[in-house]
Amino acid sequence: MQFNILAAASLFAMVSASPVTRALAPHAAFNLMVLRSGSEVHFSYFQAALGNIFLHLPGKTPNCGGNFNGNAIFTLTDAGELYLYTDNPPQELYTVRSWMGQGVFGYTTGVQPAPANAERTGWVLDSSNDLTLDGAGFIACPNSIDDSWSVWVDAGVSNPAGNSDCVGITVRAVEVAEPTKCMYS
């Protein structure tokens, strides 16, 4: 009986242990995958178009120099700045978490200024390669353009900008071995 208890305890410890995640190489190119079990956005990838970030957005493809699967490709600087993987001009991500922006999440191109009160630094990949902004996660909201989902940084508003049925999501960086540089609309 004692052997069975020890064997069961060992098996439980192995099954419940967290999987080991390899940290991304510095300045690696990566996609951002959504984790939200039980949701239609689970395992979907960020797409970039029209200066914003979406999930399940049909027909909006960027100008790319090679084979492209539709998933936006990102890179993170040592200073905590998040960029789309492009040639010049650069395309940099921002959020506005003030009461007016409510976590709007978009990008600018070249010298285009970000909106008032925008944050551009503080993006971090943790030991699981989950992306946050100074500890804040993300929210996805259905019923955006072309039946896509809009993506927001969590600013403490569960349904930002009058959206409804939004869900909190975990965003995981997945390294791209052979990234394609694109210019997003």
C-alpha positions in Angstrom: 0.0 0.0 0.0 2.8 2.4 0.9 4.5 1.8 -2.5 1.2 2.7 -4.4 0.9 6.0 -2.5 4.4 7.0 -3.3 4.1 6.0 -6.9 0.8 7.9 -7.2 2.4 11.0 -5.6 5.3 10.8 -8.0 3.0 10.5 -11.0 0.9 13.4 -9.8 4.0 15.6 -9.4 5.1 14.8 -13.0 1.7 15.4 -14.5 1.0 18.7 -12.7 4.5 20.2 -13.3 4.5 23.2 -15.7 6.1 22.5 -19.1 9.5 24.1 -19.6 9.3 27.0 -22.0 12.4 28.1 -23.9 12.9 31.9 -23.8 13.0 33.6 -27.1 16.4 34.7 -28.4 17.0 38.4 -28.0 15.5 40.4 -30.9 13.8 37.3 -32.3 10.9 37.6 -34.6 7.7 36.1 -33.3 3.9 35.7 -33.8 1.5 36.4 -30.9 -0.9 33.5 -30.2 -4.0 33.9 -28.1 -4.7 31.4 -25.2 -8.3 31.5 -24.0 -9.7 28.0 -23.4 -13.3 27.6 -24.4 -13.3 30.6 -26.7 -13.3 30.8 -30.5 -10.1 32.9 -30.3 -8.2 30.2 -28.5 -5.0 29.5 -30.5 -5.6 32.3 -33.0 -2.9 34.7 -33.9 -2.6 38.5 -34.0 -3.1 40.2 -37.3 -2.2 43.8 -38.1 -4.2 46.0 -40.4 -5.6 49.6 -40.5 -3.3 50.7 -37.7 -4.9 48.2 -35.2 -4.5 44.6 -34.0 -7.2 42.0 -34.8 -8.1 38.3 -34.6 -9.8 36.4 -37.4 -9.7 39.4 -39.8 -10.3 38.1 -43.4 -8.9 39.7 -46.5 -6.5 42.3 -45.1 -3.1 41.2 -46.1 0.0 43.4 -45.8 2.6 44.0 -48.5 5.2 41.3 -47.9 8.5 40.3 -49.6 8.0 36.5 -49.3 5.8 33.7 -48.1 3.3 35.1 -45.6 0.6 33.2 -43.7 -1.5 36.2 -42.5 -0.2 36.3 -38.9 1.5 39.5 -37.9 5.2 39.2 -37.0 6.7 41.2 -34.1 10.0 42.0 -32.5 10.8 43.4 -29.0 13.7 45.7 -28.2 15.8 45.7 -25.1 14.1 49.0 -24.2 10.7 47.3 -24.0 9.4 48.7 -27.4 7.3 46.4 -29.5 7.5 46.6 -33.3 6.0 44.9 -36.3 8.8 43.1 -38.2 9.3 45.5 -41.1 11.9 47.2 -43.2 11.9 51.0 -43.0 9.8 52.8 -42.1 9.3 51.1 -38.7 5.9 50.3 -37.4 5.7 50.6 -33.6 2.9 49.4 -31.3 1.3 51.6 -28.6 -1.6 51.6 -26.2 -3.6 54.3 -24.5 -4.8 53.1 -21.1 -6.3 56.4 -20.0 -10.1 56.8 -19.5 -10.4 58.0 -23.1 -8.3 55.2 -24.7 -9.5 52.4 -22.4 -6.6 50.2 -23.7 -6.8 50.8 -27.4 -4.0 48.9 -29.0 -2.5 49.9 -32.4 0.6 50.9 -34.3 2.0 53.9 -36.1 4.2 54.0 -39.2 7.5 56.0 -39.4 7.3 59.4 -37.8 3.5 59.3 -37.4 2.8 60.4 -33.8 1.0 58.1 -31.4 -2.3 59.4 -29.8 -2.2 61.6 -26.7 -1.3 59.6 -23.6 0.0 56.7 -25.6 2.5 54.2 -24.0 5.2 52.7 -26.2 7.5 51.1 -23.7 7.1 48.6 -20.9 6.4 45.5 -23.1 7.8 42.4 -21.6 7.9 38.7 -22.4 7.9 36.6 -19.2 9.5 33.2 -18.6 6.6 31.5 -20.5 7.0 34.0 -23.4 3.7 35.7 -22.4 3.5 39.3 -23.4 2.4 42.0 -21.0 2.7 45.8 -20.7 4.0 46.6 -17.2 2.0 43.6 -16.0 -1.2 44.4 -17.9 -2.7 41.6 -20.1 -5.0 41.8 -23.0 -8.7 41.7 -23.9 -10.4 40.5 -27.1 -13.8 41.8 -28.2 -16.0 40.3 -30.9 -18.0 42.0 -33.6 -15.3 44.2 -35.0 -14.8 44.9 -38.7 -15.6 42.0 -41.1 -16.7 39.9 -38.0 -13.2 39.9 -36.6 -12.2 40.5 -33.0 -10.4 43.7 -31.8 -7.5 43.4 -29.4 -7.1 45.8 -26.4 -4.6 46.1 -23.6 -6.4 45.5 -20.3 -6.9 48.9 -18.7 -9.4 47.8 -16.1 -12.4 48.1 -18.4 -14.0 44.7 -19.2 -15.8 45.9 -22.3 -13.8 48.9 -23.7 -15.2 51.5 -26.1 -18.8 50.2 -25.8 -17.9 46.6 -26.9 -19.7 43.7 -25.3 -18.9 40.0 -24.6 -15.1 40.8 -24.4 -12.8 38.1 -22.9 -9.5 38.3 -21.1 -6.8 36.6 -23.1 -3.2 35.4 -22.5 -0.9 36.4 -25.4 2.1 34.0 -26.0 5.0 34.8 -28.3 5.9 32.0 -30.7 9.2 32.3 -32.5 9.2 32.5 -36.3 12.2 30.6 -37.7 12.2 32.3 -41.1 10.3 35.6 -40.7 9.1 37.7 -43.6 9.3 41.5 -43.4 6.0 43.2 -44.3 4.5 46.6 -44.4 1.1 46.6 -42.7 -1.7 49.0 -43.7 
